[in-house]
Amino acid sequence: MPQFSVNPNRFDPYKQFKWRVKWDGKYVAGISQVSELIRRTEVVHHREGGDPSISRKSPGKTTYEPIVLVRGLTHDSEFEKWAKQVWNYGAGLGSEVSLKDFRKDIILELYNEAGQKVMAWLIFRCWPSEYIALGKLDATNVSVAFESLTLQNEGWERDESVTEPSEPSSSP
């Protein structure tokens, strides 16, 4: 059975270098890394008194790991603005946290080499638990200065409305 139904001649899996992140209806500029989407389900061990000396296993509580977004440092303040909604130092008593809108649903979109959207994930009720305004500085390293945002979330699912596109041919 082919791995791709619309493009049966494609054998290569999608690459990991073309993707975009969207929140509040707009794409967020400059993100260069997104950590893995990880879902874990605890294993509950149990047995009845008359069972042999083995335990049965069943699923327990499911958790979703935090997602880390990293981008080169620029004058775009979207990361900092969102982090300030969770805790705004010096905002005054009672207004340090924006309880109304500090959570956001975000979308992670994956693209093929031709720039066609091939998959997307909806990530629910995210909020920043860690904001790194300026990563480690090192005078011997010539890499880009970065900022990062660690997002707690309450789950994600693949957006099934995004389907495999028909890939363009490069031949005339």
Buried (B, 14 or more C-beta within 10 A) or exposed (E): EEEBEEBEEBEEEBEEEBBBBBBEEEEBEBBEEBBEBEEEEEEEEEEEEEEEEEEEEEEEEEEBEBBBBBBBBEEBEBBEEBBBBBEBEEEEEEEBEBEEEBBBBBBBBBBBEEEEBBBBBBBBBBBBEEBBEEBEEEEEEEEEEBBBBBBBBEEBEEBEEBEBBEBEEEEE
